[in-house]
Every structure is written in structure tokens, then in C-alpha cells.
Amino acid sequence: MNNAFLHTKPHEPADFPRRVLLAVSGLTPQIVTETLYALAADEFEPFVPTEVHLITSAEGARRAELSLLSDDLGWFHKLCADYQLPGVRFDRSCIHVMRDTHGQPMNDIRSPSDNRAAADYITAQVRSITADADCALHASIAGGRKTMGFYLGYALSLFGRPQDRLSHVLVSDPFESSYDFFYPTPYSRVLQTRDGQLADTAMAQVTLAEIPFVSLRHGLPTALLAGQASFNDTVAAARLALAPAQLTIDLAHHRILAAGHEVCLPPAELALLAVFARQTLQGNEPLNAPTKSVPDPVWASLYLREYRRITGSMTDIEGTERALKNGMDGEYFSAHKSKLDKRLKTALGPAAEAYRIHDGGVRPRRYGLTLKPDAVRFASEVAFKE
């Protein structure tokens, strides 16, 4: 057997070791059991979560605990027993109550500040779950206020990966409007619906409508994926990352503006980027890199011209000039290009690709920026916020 197949990563959501169902709800906690049933009962792609998480209000949490987890009702436990779903973790610690701007449990979304707090809370939950590469997330937007479902769907667009899914649960009449319906039972159970009808839950139909989403994760900076940015800041970062690339170089303050982010660079790396930015502005062809172990005086001259514009420290200038007195060789060039690449990737994530010094991809290697001349400029404070 080919050993490569023994270490391949899972591709289908059901193959991941950690599988999470994340739902939002208001006063209808049956969203959890309805969605769990539909996922597990799917004829073609069954998905049994290893854990379930619910985002809700303070009152929603109380209702979820009483109807889904209590000894008297316990509809979550009944569902798992009826359909042999062992090992699905869902307890009080999995019920997450949204917090307002003062850190207090939220009873409802009634004000603009509540709206922002709900967006941030939901975004943080999705960011945390999707940070686990061994996890597949299924998000359900069926419950709660419309804004909650919107934020959950939008957060999945921002952070979702190929193994993640988004859906809405569909319940047949007359069960959809019944507070006493939690899932289709494998035995007869008669209940009274809100309009007074009698109906047998064994006859109910519950299905999922999967909602395709466009993942913007690839455009987010690495720091944002791992950080605690608000919903608005995350959306703004995605917009900037997906916008046409624009590079502004501020030599005086050792920084650039790229993909909407200010990035501070050491003089050595900034000087190298400035060389190629200047070449782009002048419409010049890509440059051959200096040869390995062969000092190149022309390259040293190009580099030192930018370096002198950047630094005002005579000691620093003299040290660099001594290092390049015979010219710049390939090792010096490669070392600083590698450091520049690393700093750009850390600050900008995948968006850094547009600002890297590229080698053309074919031999002989010729280096340059892929930006158009009108996308590059040199400036001081004009384009930057202090």
C-alpha cells in the first residue's frame, strides 16, 4: 500500500475527527434537535456531530436547558437514544449566551449597540471553531432573529473552509409552528399544534436546505484569523484585501501602506522593496538578481541609493556601505528578499502575494513587482493615519 494514502487529510465533513454543529436560536430551541436529526438522517451525506453549540439569549438559554437537557423533557437526550447517536456532546457549557457591550447577558437584540455586540460575539465563536484544522463546522441559521442568522452566515463566509457547511432547516406543516415538536420520532407521538390540530410526529418531515457561501478566508491577514477583531473590522479587512492592490512607500517613516494596512519595515528590507517600486514606476523590465558569490556593483548602487534615503544614521549607513563596498551578491539579495516576504505575509496574509518581489516563474529568473505603475507611489504622511 502506498504510505501516502495513510496520511492524507480528510476531505468530506463527516471524515473529520471533530465535527461541530453551531446553531443560533431565540425562543425555539428545537432548532438544535431538528437540525441534528436532519444531519444524521441524510441519506447521501450523513453528518453526526461530535459536539453541538448553541448561541442564544439569556431567555433562550433557559428554554434550551429546560426543553433539551432537563430530566423531565430532555429532548436532546431522547433524540440521541431514539436514533442511536452516541457521543454527541451537548451540555450547559455548550450553550453560549450573547453579551452586550457591558459584558452582561443579552436578553434580546434591541439597539444598535446590541446589534454590534451580537455580531462580534457570533464572529468570535466562528473564528474560534474554524481555527481548528481538524474540525468540520456545520452552521445552521434557522433560529433566532434574522440578524443572528445573517451574522452567522456572514461569519462563515469570512472564516469558512472547504469542509464547512451552512444550512437552514425545513419542517413540514403543521409541525413548523408547534412549540411541542422537536424531531420526527421513530414511533407514534401525537401532539396538538398551535392552531389546535392533532398531528403525529412520526409523520413529520425535516430536511436541510444547504446554502452555498463564498469563502473570503484566503483574503484575511494571518493576524486577523488568530486575533480578536470585531465583526466590522474583519469585514473591513476583507474588503481591503480583495480590493485592487495599491502600494504606497513612506521612506521617511520606514513603512508601507498595502492592502489597507500600515506595515513597518526595517531599512534593509524597505530599501530592497523601494528598488523594485522605482523600477515599476519607471516602466523598466524585471531585473536579473545578483549572481551567487559574485558581488555586483550596479546592484549595490541601486540598493544603497534607496537605503540612504531611508536612514539618517551615519553609523548604519557606513556599516551597510562596508558590507557592499565590492557590490551586492546573490546571498545578500536572497536573504533580504526572504525577510521581506516573511514580514509581508505575517502582516497581510494571502494578500501579500500582490506586493511580493516575483521571479517570473521561469528561467532565467528575472525579478520585479507585478503591480502596474499607477498602483505604486512614494509618499510621506499623506496616505497614512497617525
C-alpha positions in Angstrom: 0.0 0.0 0.0 1.2 3.5 -0.8 2.1 5.1 2.5 1.0 8.5 1.2 -2.6 7.3 1.5 -2.2 6.6 5.2 -1.6 10.2 6.0 -4.0 12.0 3.7 -6.2 14.6 5.3 -10.0 14.2 5.3 -11.9 16.0 2.6 -15.6 15.2 3.4 -17.0 16.9 6.5 -18.1 13.6 8.1 -14.5 12.3 7.9 -13.1 15.0 10.3 -12.3 13.8 13.9 -14.0 16.9 15.3 -17.4 17.8 13.9 -19.3 20.8 15.2 -22.9 21.8 14.8 -23.3 25.5 15.6 -26.8 27.0 15.7 -28.4 30.3 16.7 -31.7 30.4 18.4 -34.1 32.7 20.2 -37.1 31.1 21.9 -37.2 28.0 19.7 -34.5 25.6 21.0 -36.0 22.8 18.9 -33.8 24.2 16.1 -31.0 22.1 17.7 -32.8 18.7 17.6 -34.4 19.4 14.2 -31.1 20.2 12.6 -29.2 17.4 14.4 -31.9 14.9 13.2 -31.7 16.2 9.6 -27.9 16.0 9.5 -27.8 12.4 10.9 -30.6 11.2 8.8 -29.3 12.5 5.5 -29.5 9.5 3.1 -26.4 10.5 1.0 -24.1 12.5 3.2 -24.9 11.8 6.9 -23.1 14.1 9.3 -23.1 13.2 13.0 -21.5 16.0 15.1 -19.2 15.2 17.9 -20.4 18.3 19.7 -23.2 20.8 19.4 -23.0 24.5 20.3 -25.9 27.0 20.6 -25.7 30.8 20.5 -28.7 32.4 22.1 -30.1 35.0 24.5 -30.4 34.6 28.3 -34.1 33.6 28.0 -33.2 31.3 25.0 -30.6 29.6 27.1 -33.1 29.0 29.9 -35.5 27.4 27.5 -32.8 25.3 25.8 -31.7 23.9 29.1 -35.3 23.1 30.2 -36.5 21.6 27.0 -33.4 19.9 25.6 -31.4 18.9 28.7 -33.7 18.6 31.7 -34.6 15.3 33.3 -38.3 15.9 32.6 -38.2 16.8 28.9 -34.6 16.2 27.7 -35.4 16.2 24.0 -31.8 16.2 23.0 -31.1 13.0 25.0 -34.3 11.4 23.7 -33.2 12.1 20.1 -29.8 10.6 20.7 -31.4 7.5 22.2 -34.1 7.2 19.5 -31.7 7.3 16.7 -28.6 5.7 18.3 -26.4 8.8 18.2 -23.8 8.2 21.0 -21.0 10.5 21.9 -22.6 13.8 20.8 -21.6 16.3 23.4 -24.2 19.0 24.3 -24.5 20.2 27.8 -24.9 23.6 29.6 -21.3 24.6 28.7 -22.2 24.3 25.0 -25.0 26.9 25.4 -23.4 30.4 24.8 -25.3 33.5 25.9 -24.5 36.6 23.9 -23.1 39.5 25.9 -23.9 43.2 25.5 -21.3 46.0 25.3 -21.1 46.0 29.2 -20.5 42.2 29.3 -23.9 41.4 30.6 -26.1 38.5 29.3 -28.2 39.8 26.5 -32.0 39.2 26.6 -32.7 40.5 23.1 -31.2 42.5 20.2 -33.0 45.8 20.6 -30.4 48.6 19.9 -27.6 49.3 17.5 -25.1 48.5 20.3 -26.8 45.2 20.9 -26.6 44.5 17.2 -22.8 45.2 17.2 -22.3 43.1 20.3 -24.2 40.2 18.8 -22.2 40.4 15.6 -18.9 40.4 17.5 -19.9 37.5 19.7 -21.1 35.3 16.8 -18.0 36.2 14.8 -15.7 35.2 17.7 -17.4 31.8 18.0 -17.0 31.1 14.3 -13.4 32.3 14.3 -12.5 30.1 17.3 -14.1 26.9 15.8 -12.6 27.4 12.3 -9.1 27.9 13.8 -9.1 24.1 14.4 -7.8 22.4 11.2 -9.1 19.0 12.4 -12.7 20.3 12.7 -15.6 20.5 10.2 -18.2 23.1 11.1 -21.9 22.9 10.1 -23.7 26.2 10.9 -27.4 26.5 11.0 -29.1 29.9 10.5 -32.6 28.6 11.1 -33.3 30.1 14.5 -33.1 33.4 16.4 -33.6 36.8 15.0 -32.9 37.4 11.3 -29.8 39.4 12.2 -28.4 36.5 14.2 -28.7 34.2 11.2 -27.2 36.8 8.9 -24.2 37.3 11.1 -23.6 33.6 11.4 -23.8 33.2 7.7 -21.5 36.2 7.1 -19.0 35.0 9.7 -18.8 31.6 7.9 -18.1 33.5 4.6 -15.3 35.3 6.4 -13.7 32.3 8.1 -15.2 29.2 6.5 -13.1 26.5 4.9 -13.9 23.8 2.2 -15.1 21.3 4.9 -17.6 23.8 6.4 -21.3 24.0 5.6 -24.2 26.4 6.1 -27.9 25.4 6.1 -31.4 26.2 7.0 -33.8 23.5 8.4 -37.2 23.0 6.8 -40.0 21.5 8.8 -43.3 20.2 7.2 -46.7 21.6 8.2 -48.3 21.6 10.7 -45.2 20.9 12.9 -43.2 24.0 12.0 -45.3 26.3 14.2 -45.5 23.8 17.1 -43.6 24.5 20.3 -44.0 20.9 21.3 -42.3 19.4 18.2 -38.6 18.6 18.3 -38.0 16.0 15.7 -39.7 13.2 13.8 -40.0 10.3 16.2 -39.5 6.7 15.1 -42.7 5.8 16.9 -46.1 7.4 17.1 -46.4 10.5 19.3 -49.5 12.7 19.0 -49.3 16.4 19.8 -51.6 19.4 19.5 -50.3 22.2 17.2 -50.7 25.9 17.8 -53.9 26.1 15.7 -55.5 23.2 17.6 -54.8 20.4 15.2 -53.7 16.9 16.3 -50.6 15.6 14.5 -48.4 12.5 14.8 -44.7 13.4 15.0 -43.8 10.2 13.2 -45.3 11.7 10.1 -43.2 14.9 10.2 -40.6 15.6 7.6 -37.5 17.6 8.4 -34.9 18.4 5.8 -32.0 20.7 5.4 -31.6 23.3 2.7 -27.8 23.7 2.2 -26.8 27.3 1.5 -23.7 27.8 -0.7 -21.3 30.5 0.5 -18.3 32.2 -0.9 -15.3 31.9 1.4 -13.2 35.1 1.9 -10.8 33.4 4.4 -8.0 33.4 1.9 -8.1 37.2 1.8 -7.8 37.8 5.5 -4.4 38.6 7.1 -3.0 35.9 9.3 -3.0 38.1 12.4 -6.8 38.7 11.9 -7.5 35.0 11.7 -5.9 34.4 15.0 -6.9 37.7 16.7 -9.9 39.2 18.4 -11.0 41.7 15.8 -14.6 42.9 15.8 -17.1 41.9 13.0 -16.8 45.4 11.4 -13.0 45.3 11.5 -13.0 41.8 10.0 -15.3 42.9 7.2 -13.2 46.0 6.5 -10.1 43.9 6.3 -11.7 41.5 3.8 -12.8 44.4 1.7 -9.3 45.9 1.6 -7.7 42.5 0.9 -9.9 41.9 -2.0 -9.7 45.4 -3.4 -7.2 46.2 -6.3 -3.7 46.2 -4.9 -2.2 49.7 -4.2 1.3 50.2 -2.7 2.4 53.4 -1.0 6.0 53.6 0.3 6.9 56.0 3.1 10.7 56.0 3.3 10.9 58.7 6.0 8.9 56.7 8.5 10.1 53.2 7.4 6.6 51.9 6.4 4.4 51.0 3.6 0.6 51.0 3.0 -0.5 47.8 1.4 -4.0 46.1 1.3 -5.2 48.9 3.6 -2.6 48.1 6.3 0.4 50.1 7.5 3.4 47.8 7.7 6.6 48.9 9.3 9.8 47.5 7.6 13.4 47.6 8.6 15.6 49.8 6.4 17.3 46.8 4.8 14.0 45.2 3.6 12.4 48.6 2.8 15.3 49.6 0.6 15.0 46.4 -1.4 11.3 46.9 -2.0 11.9 50.5 -2.9 14.4 49.5 -5.6 11.7 47.4 -7.4 9.0 50.0 -6.8 11.2 52.6 -8.5 11.7 50.2 -11.4 7.9 49.7 -11.7 7.2 53.4 -11.7 9.8 54.0 -14.4 8.3 51.2 -16.6 11.5 49.2 -16.6 11.8 45.5 -17.3 12.3 43.0 -14.5 15.8 42.8 -13.1 18.3 39.9 -13.0 19.2 39.2 -9.4 22.9 39.4 -8.5 24.8 36.2 -9.0 25.6 33.9 -6.1 29.0 34.7 -4.6 29.7 37.4 -7.3 29.5 40.9 -5.9 27.6 43.2 -8.3 28.5 47.0 -8.1 25.4 48.1 -10.1 23.0 46.3 -7.7 24.9 47.8 -4.7 24.5 51.2 -6.2 20.7 50.8 -6.7 20.2 49.4 -3.2 22.4 52.0 -1.4 20.6 54.9 -3.1 17.3 53.8 -1.6 19.0 52.9 1.7 20.5 56.4 2.1 17.0 57.9 1.5 15.6 55.8 4.3 18.1 56.1 7.2 19.6 59.1 8.8 22.1 57.2 10.9 25.6 57.6 9.7 26.7 54.5 11.6 24.1 52.4 9.9 24.9 53.8 6.5 28.6 53.2 7.0 28.1 49.6 8.1 25.9 48.8 5.1 28.3 50.5 2.7 31.2 48.5 4.1 29.2 45.3 3.6 28.5 46.2 0.0 31.8 48.0 -0.9 32.6 45.4 -3.6 28.9 45.0 -4.7 25.8 43.0 -3.7 25.9 39.3 -4.3 23.1 36.7 -4.6 23.2 35.6 -1.0 22.7 39.2 0.3 19.8 39.7 -2.1 18.1 36.4 -1.3 18.5 36.9 2.4 16.8 40.3 2.5 14.1 39.2 -0.1 13.2 36.2 2.1 12.9 38.5 5.2 10.8 40.9 3.2 8.5 38.1 2.1 8.1 36.9 5.6 7.2 40.3 7.0 4.6 40.9 4.3 3.0 37.5 4.7 2.8 38.0 8.5 1.2 41.4 8.2 -1.1 40.8 5.1 -1.7 37.1 4.9 -2.6 35.8 1.4 -3.0 39.5 0.2 0.9 39.8 0.5 1.2 37.9 -2.8 0.4 41.1 -4.8 3.2 43.0 -3.1 6.0 40.4 -3.2 9.0 40.6 -5.4 8.4 37.8 -8.0 10.9 35.9 -10.0 8.8 35.4 -13.1 8.4 31.7 -12.6 10.7 30.7 -15.5 14.5 30.6 -16.1 16.4 32.8 -16.3 14.9 34.3 -13.2 14.1 38.0 -13.6 12.7 39.8 -10.6 10.1 42.6 -10.3 6.8 43.6 -8.8 3.6 42.5 -10.6 1.9 45.8 -9.8 1.1 48.3 -12.5 2.9 51.7 -12.4 -0.3 53.5 -11.4 -0.7 51.2 -8.3 2.7 52.3 -6.9 3.6 55.6 -5.3 6.1 57.1 -2.8 4.8 59.4 -0.2 5.4 60.7 3.4 2.4 61.2 5.7 -0.2 61.9 3.0 -1.6 58.4 2.8 -1.1 57.4 6.4 -3.1 57.9 9.5 -1.0 58.9 12.5 
